[in-house]
Amino acid sequence: MGGRKVPEFKTDDEAEAFLEQDLSDLDFSQFKPSPFEFKPKAAQLNMRLPSSLLEALKGKAQEKGIPYTRYIRQLLEQDIAGR
């Protein structure tokens, strides 16, 4: 696909203005699926980890731009799903 890239927006107004145009020529290969968390989190897990492991998890989560608790939950979900 050789369509347009989505620019980075500095304000919500810029994003809204972008969405008001014809977007049929966008390069959709630039998008990644984003899992939405619809199920409520009713159970809680507390665990002790070595500081080095926790810091490594936090670093990986930061690289992905998500909170480290969400990253840990994603790792667990992926393992259970066999991915």
ABEGO torsion letter per residue (X at the ends): XABBBBBBBABAAAAAAAAABBAAABBAAABBBBBBBABBBABBBBBBBBAAAAAAAAAAAAAAGBBAAAAAAAAAAAAAAGX
